[in-house]
Each structure stands twice: as structure tokens, then as C-alpha cells.
């Protein structure tokens, strides 16, 4: 059995409001999450009154999402196969380990967390009762490569990128790809279908950062 790393076991990245600049990698990622609407602009980082810093632990933290129902921030460290949560009361703690090398996340209109599980080639939704619903795992009878990043359209449709990074060591599980391309998909909620949006991509990632505030893609 593997043991989840503690929030201080990996190299830490410090978010200091006085140092947030385009050159700072992690603050830029948090700003992108705010712009995409996944973290409330009013409180992208809620500081401890006794500290001027917010610590994000991990070797490769990815853009976070705000879980409004539980008033907390969620983010993944992909190589560590760990999901962390942060709140005023707990600080940064391990929320789940392992995570199927989970990567990007989003929140749907009902406040449910959508998770790209790159190591299991699937996109899942965590229901309010804690159960997990698989939204997409195959296309035309073949496994998806490794869902990576995600954006939710105002109409409820779910767009996600599908590179092959989750099929290599460290960032996923080493196994051959079944699809003959890497692309972008859309789960069309009204029709309950998985549609291919683009197939001429090379290792597409960071799809959520392309979502504009008016919902266009």
C-alpha cells in the first residue's frame, strides 16, 4: 500500500499576494482558474490572518477548483497521485490518494466536481452522496487516451482535452494507446452523447484556459 505524501513532504510553492506576477507559475495558474470561473474572484486565496502566505504543496500542482458546497479549494499533484483540499480551518490536507493520476477538474451547475482521471482514461463526476459516475471512458469502442483538462459550457456541455500523457510513467500509467489520435471531446448533456470536436491536435492540454467568461470556446 502506498502512502500519500503530507502537504510538506514535497517541494512547496508559496503564494504571496505581494509577489503575484506573470512570472510566478502557480499564481498564474490560480488566476487562470479565477478567470475560468472555477474559483470565485472574491476569494481566490483566503489568507490566514496570521500569515501573508498560502502554501501549495506538491511537485506538480494543477489549476484548482472551488468547492462552494464545502467552502474549500481542491487541487491535484499528478505525479504524487494525490488530491489536496485547502480551507481556512484545515489548511492544505490530503483529500484523496490514490486518484487514478487525476488531473484537471471543474464544477457543474449543480456543484458536483468533475474530474479527469488520466491514469484510468476516464472523466468522472463526484455526486453529492460521494458516489462516482463515469461520464466518458471510451469512444467508438476504444479507450480514451487520458482526459487532461476540462471546461463546462453555460448550457451544461462538458469539453475536455484528451492527450496521451496519462499513458506514460510519472504522469499516468504506462500502457499503449487505443485511439489513433489525440483530440478534444464534448459531452453533450441534452443528447447524452460523447462527440468528437477536434482530432488534429498534438497533445492538447489546458483546455479550460481557453474558456471565455461569456461561455464561448
RAKA-V16850 format. One record per helix or strand. SS is the DSSP state (h for helix, s for strand). FROM is the first residue (numbers start at 1). LEN is the number of residues. If there is no record, write none. Layout:
SS_FROM_LEN / SS_FROM_LEN
This chain:
s_12_5 / h_17_3 / h_25_11 / h_41_3 / s_53_5 / s_61_1 / s_65_3 / s_72_6 / s_82_6 / s_91_7 / s_102_6 / s_113_5 / h_118_3 / s_122_5 / s_132_5 / s_138_2 / s_142_2 / s_150_3 / s_158_5 / h_165_3 / s_182_7 / s_193_9 / h_207_4
